[in-house]
Amino acid sequence: MRFRYQIVLATLLLVLIGFMAQMGLAQGQSPPNTPRQQPTSILFENVRIFDGTSEKLSAPSNVLVVGNKIQTISTASIPTPAEGNVTRINGKGRVLMPGLIDAHTHLFMETTEVDDLMALAASGSPELAFRQLEKNATAMLMRGFTSVRDMAGPVFELKKAIDTGKVVGPRIWPSGAMISQTGGHGDFRKLEELPRTPTSKLSLAEQYGVGAIADGVDEVLRRTREQLMRGASQIKLAAGGGVASSYDPIDVSQYTEAEFKAAVDAAANWNTYVAVHAYTPTAIQTAIRAGVKSIEHGQLMDEKTAKLMADKGIWLSIQPFLDDEDANPYPQGSANRARQLQVSQGTDTAYKLAKKYNLKTAWGTDTLYSAKKAARQGAQLAKMVRWYTPAEVLRMATSTNAELLALSGPRNPYPGKLGVVEEGALADLLLVNGNPLENIKLIENPAKNFIAIVKDGKVYKNLLS
């Protein structure tokens, strides 16, 4: 089975390399719309700064980026470097802010059903699935999201292509495959594929790295170590029932404390952490007792659970799931739709508990299977004013989310400070046509209102040029 798995992965890699070569990427050429010769410096002049932490804008200021870091911030004029090219961007009083961070994405499944992607890849044309993945990444960066934490899916090769400049996209903190028990939230198999035997082949979702089925301590250890070997910056387990999955009602708990602890120990050996998909008090509390550091979702938590999270310093990575236009699409009357309504009804209570107990709260979207919803990434952030002030919302999507990314410790793929505009920080920046602290709806239309987008000191958009 292991040999077949290796053959599948090797074949996928060869196909991807061939596709990249056709696109002119394997030879180190720049992809379409990527700057071929980046300037060595960027000088933003006459901007007001939202620094990622303050509730107020700065006085009119100038910001000099050299290489991939912010070198100087001053209300006085800044001399430009004598050597190298300098791009000058006169903000004319516009707001400069950190690039946005989405703490819970699924780039592989964001716009297309996982079954469709698997079928497409299995048909002999996996490059088409990878092409969609690259489109998703580029669109996300152009919406102003310069960093994302991908919480299940095969994005390791995409991340490498982005980091080497072959594909345009955000920084990615990959989890790899979501580790799940049989019948759990990450089990994408069909019933006809059961029972699994020692000679059963891996399901397509397992072959492509969407999910990884593990039952018992030994299998959880193995699957966790496999994701770390592939480059995971953090590990994702399914701790309870889900909305999108086929077999597990919301109320079920998945994995024992011993199984969770196996993953936690394996991650700790690599100096990183485990996050879990969980909604209910039982699932959340069991995971926390085992040492898990981040709860993804948590909409059905109770007060006792919130207090436990506060006492233990556990992160709540929650999404503003409501029964509105941004809800993941499920047929009316389906079991998925019923579970979705149950979760959305708990969202308001969860945010109120998060505020009451001052939980370390991150923001994310968790978009699945909807190109329309993916395009509303900024709008999903803007709706957070239902519970927080605009400054609190923007702080959450910048400096606070950056703190969660840094929880990966030595496995953090991008050492340096993110989510802030300050000297020495990595240069991920947005120039906004207006003041989002006064009108947060500006971020709903990034094509119009994000005048400039900079990631890692490179200009990917500049409407003032």
Residue pairs with C-beta under 8 A, 6 or more apart in sequence:
1 198
1 199
1 200
1 201
1 202
4 201
4 202
5 202
5 207
8 202
8 207
9 207
12 121
12 126
12 208
13 157
15 126
15 127
16 126
16 127
16 130
16 157
17 26
18 127
19 127
19 130
19 131
20 26
20 161
20 166
21 27
23 31
24 31
25 31
25 161
25 166
25 167
26 166
28 166
30 36
30 165
31 166
31 167
31 168
33 138
33 168
34 165
34 168
34 460
35 458
35 459
35 460
37 85
38 457
38 458
38 459
39 84
39 85
39 86
39 87
39 459
40 66
40 67
40 81
40 83
40 84
40 85
40 86
41 64
41 65
41 66
41 67
41 80
41 81
41 84
41 85
41 86
41 87
42 64
42 65
42 86
42 87
42 89
42 427
42 454
42 457
42 459
43 62
43 63
43 64
43 65
43 78
43 80
43 86
43 87
43 88
43 89
44 62
44 63
44 64
44 65
44 89
44 91
44 96
44 429
44 431
45 62
45 88
45 89
45 90
45 91
46 60
46 61
46 62
46 90
46 91
46 92
46 93
47 60
47 61
47 62
47 63
47 91
47 93
47 94
47 95
47 96
47 431
48 57
48 58
48 59
48 60
48 61
48 91
48 93
48 94
48 95
48 96
48 435
49 57
49 58
49 61
49 63
49 73
49 95
49 96
49 97
49 421
50 57
50 95
50 96
50 97
50 98
50 391
50 394
50 421
50 436
50 437
51 58
51 97
51 98
51 420
51 421
51 422
52 97
52 98
52 394
52 395
52 398
52 399
52 402
52 419
52 420
52 421
53 395
53 399
53 420
54 391
55 389
55 391
55 437
56 391
56 437
57 95
57 435
57 437
58 75
59 75
60 75
60 93
61 73
61 74
61 75
62 72
62 73
62 74
62 75
62 76
62 77
62 78
63 70
63 72
63 73
63 78
63 96
63 421
63 429
64 70
64 71
64 72
64 73
64 78
64 80
65 71
65 427
65 429
65 454
65 457
66 81
66 457
67 427
67 457
68 426
68 427
68 456
68 457
68 458
69 416
69 424
69 425
69 426
69 427
69 457
70 421
70 422
70 423
70 424
70 425
70 426
70 427
70 429
71 423
72 78
72 423
73 421
73 422
73 423
80 86
80 88
87 459
87 462
87 465
89 431
89 452
89 462
89 464
89 465
90 464
91 431
91 451
94 431
94 432
94 433
94 434
94 451
95 431
95 432
95 434
95 435
95 436
95 437
96 421
96 429
96 430
96 431
96 432
97 394
97 398
97 421
97 429
97 430
97 432
97 436
98 146
98 398
98 399
98 402
98 418
98 419
98 420
98 421
98 425
98 428
98 429
98 430
99 144
99 145
99 146
99 147
99 170
99 398
99 418
99 428
99 429
99 430
99 453
99 454
99 455
100 143
100 144
100 145
100 146
100 147
100 378
100 381
100 397
100 398
100 430
100 443
101 145
101 146
101 147
101 148
101 149
101 397
101 398
101 401
101 402
101 405
101 418
101 419
102 140
102 145
102 147
102 148
102 149
102 363
102 364
102 365
102 377
102 397
102 401
103 148
103 149
103 317
103 362
103 363
103 364
103 401
103 404
103 405
104 149
104 151
104 296
104 317
104 319
104 362
104 364
104 365
104 366
105 140
105 148
105 149
105 150
105 151
105 364
105 365
105 366
105 367
106 150
106 151
106 152
106 153
106 366
106 367
106 368
107 133
107 136
107 137
107 140
107 148
107 150
107 153
107 155
107 158
107 172
108 114
108 117
108 133
108 136
108 150
108 153
108 154
108 155
108 210
109 117
109 152
109 153
109 210
109 368
109 369
110 136
110 367
110 368
110 369
110 370
110 371
110 374
111 132
111 135
111 136
111 369
111 370
111 371
111 374
112 132
112 369
113 369
114 188
114 205
114 210
114 369
115 188
117 129
117 132
117 208
118 188
118 204
118 205
118 208
118 210
120 126
120 128
120 129
121 129
121 204
121 208
122 204
130 157
130 158
133 155
133 158
134 158
134 161
134 167
134 169
136 374
137 158
137 162
137 167
137 168
137 169
137 170
137 172
138 167
138 168
138 169
139 374
139 375
140 148
140 169
140 170
140 374
140 377
141 168
141 169
141 170
141 453
141 455
141 460
142 168
142 446
142 447
142 453
142 460
142 461
143 375
143 377
143 378
143 446
143 450
144 378
144 430
144 443
144 446
144 450
144 453
145 170
145 377
146 170
146 171
146 428
146 430
146 453
146 455
147 170
147 171
147 172
147 173
147 401
147 402
147 405
147 414
147 418
147 419
147 428
148 170
148 171
148 172
148 173
149 172
149 173
149 175
149 233
149 234
149 364
149 401
149 404
149 405
150 172
150 173
150 174
150 175
151 175
151 178
151 236
151 275
151 277
151 296
151 364
151 366
152 175
152 176
152 177
152 178
152 186
152 210
152 211
152 236
153 177
153 209
153 210
154 176
154 177
154 208
154 209
154 210
155 172
155 174
156 174
156 176
156 209
156 230
156 231
158 167
158 169
158 172
159 172
159 174
159 231
159 413
161 167
162 168
162 169
162 170
162 171
162 172
163 171
163 413
168 460
170 455
171 413
171 414
171 418
171 428
171 455
171 456
172 413
173 233
173 234
173 405
173 408
173 412
173 413
174 231
174 232
174 233
175 227
175 232
175 233
175 234
175 235
175 236
175 275
176 209
176 212
176 226
176 227
176 230
176 231
176 232
176 235
176 236
177 186
177 206
177 209
177 210
177 211
177 212
177 223
177 227
178 185
178 186
178 210
178 211
178 212
178 236
178 237
178 238
178 277
179 186
179 211
179 212
179 214
179 220
179 223
179 224
179 227
179 235
179 236
179 237
179 238
179 263
180 186
180 187
180 211
180 212
180 213
180 214
180 237
180 238
180 254
181 187
181 213
181 214
181 215
181 238
181 254
181 255
181 259
182 196
182 213
182 215
183 247
183 248
184 238
184 245
184 247
184 248
184 254
184 255
185 238
185 240
185 241
185 242
185 244
185 245
185 248
185 254
185 277
186 210
186 211
186 212
186 213
186 238
186 245
186 277
187 211
187 213
187 245
187 247
188 203
188 204
188 205
188 210
188 211
188 245
188 246
189 203
189 205
189 213
193 200
193 203
196 213
203 211
203 213
205 211
206 212
206 213
209 230
212 223
212 226
212 227
213 219
213 223
214 220
214 222
214 223
214 259
216 259
217 258
217 259
217 262
218 262
220 237
220 255
220 259
220 262
220 263
220 266
221 262
221 263
221 265
221 266
224 235
224 262
224 263
224 266
224 267
224 274
225 266
227 235
228 235
228 266
228 267
228 270
228 272
228 411
231 413
232 272
232 411
233 272
233 408
233 411
233 412
233 413
234 267
234 272
234 273
234 274
234 275
234 294
234 407
234 408
234 411
235 263
235 266
235 267
235 272
235 273
235 274
235 275
236 274
236 275
236 276
236 277
236 296
237 255
237 260
237 263
237 274
237 275
237 276
237 277
237 287
237 292
238 254
238 255
238 276
238 277
239 253
239 254
239 255
239 260
239 276
239 277
239 278
239 283
239 284
239 286
239 287
239 292
240 248
240 250
240 251
240 252
240 253
240 254
240 277
240 278
240 279
240 280
240 282
240 283
240 284
241 248
241 249
241 250
241 251
241 252
241 254
241 279
241 280
241 283
241 339
242 248
242 250
242 277
242 279
242 339
243 250
243 328
243 330
243 336
243 339
243 340
243 343
244 328
244 336
244 368
248 254
249 335
249 339
250 279
250 280
250 300
250 339
250 342
250 343
251 280
253 280
253 282
253 283
253 286
254 283
255 286
255 287
256 286
257 286
257 289
257 290
258 290
260 274
260 276
260 286
260 287
260 289
260 290
260 291
260 292
261 290
261 291
263 274
264 273
264 274
264 290
264 291
264 292
265 291
267 273
267 274
268 291
270 410
270 411
271 409
271 410
271 411
272 407
272 408
272 409
272 410
272 411
273 292
273 293
273 294
273 407
273 408
273 409
274 287
274 291
274 292
274 293
274 294
275 292
275 293
275 294
275 295
275 296
275 315
275 317
276 283
276 284
276 287
276 292
276 294
276 295
276 296
277 296
277 297
278 284
278 287
278 295
278 296
278 297
278 298
279 297
279 298
279 299
279 300
279 301
279 343
279 346
280 300
280 301
281 300
281 301
281 302
281 304
281 305
284 295
284 298
284 301
284 305
284 308
284 309
285 305
285 308
287 295
288 295
288 308
288 309
288 312
288 314
292 314
293 314
293 315
293 407
294 314
294 315
294 316
294 317
294 362
294 404
294 407
295 301
295 309
295 314
295 315
295 316
295 317
296 317
296 364
296 366
297 317
297 318
297 319
297 321
297 343
297 366
298 305
298 316
298 318
298 350
299 318
299 321
299 343
299 344
299 346
299 347
299 349
299 350
300 342
300 343
300 346
300 350
301 309
301 346
301 349
301 350
301 353
302 353
303 353
306 353
306 354
306 356
306 357
306 359
307 357
308 314
309 316
309 357
309 359
310 357
310 358
310 359
313 360
314 359
314 360
315 359
315 360
315 361
315 362
315 404
315 407
316 350
316 354
316 359
316 360
316 361
316 362
317 361
317 362
317 363
317 364
317 404
318 347
318 350
318 351
318 354
318 361
318 362
318 363
318 364
319 363
319 364
319 365
319 366
319 380
320 326
320 347
320 351
320 363
320 380
320 383
320 384
320 386
321 327
321 340
321 343
321 344
321 347
321 366
322 344
322 347
322 383
323 340
323 341
323 344
323 345
325 373
325 376
326 373
326 376
326 379
326 380
326 383
327 340
327 344
328 340
328 366
328 367
328 368
328 369
328 370
328 373
329 369
329 370
329 373
330 336
330 337
330 340
331 337
348 387
351 386
351 387
352 387
353 359
354 361
355 387
360 400
360 403
360 404
361 396
361 400
362 396
362 400
362 401
362 404
363 381
363 384
363 393
363 396
363 397
363 400
363 401
364 401
365 377
365 380
367 373
367 374
367 377
367 380
373 380
376 444
378 443
378 444
378 445
378 446
379 443
379 444
381 393
381 397
381 443
382 393
382 440
382 441
382 443
382 444
384 393
384 396
385 393
385 440
388 396
390 436
390 437
390 438
390 440
391 437
393 440
394 436
394 437
394 440
398 419
398 420
399 419
399 420
400 419
401 419
402 417
402 418
402 419
402 420
403 419
405 412
405 418
405 419
406 412
406 418
414 426
416 425
416 426
417 424
417 425
417 426
418 425
418 426
418 428
421 429
426 456
426 457
427 454
427 455
427 456
427 457
428 454
428 455
428 456
429 452
429 453
429 454
430 450
430 452
430 453
430 454
431 450
431 451
431 452
431 453
431 464
432 442
432 443
432 449
432 450
432 451
433 442
433 448
433 449
433 450
433 451
434 442
434 449
435 442
436 442
436 443
442 449
443 449
443 450
450 461
451 461
451 462
451 463
451 464
452 459
452 461
452 462
452 463
452 464
453 459
453 460
453 461
454 460
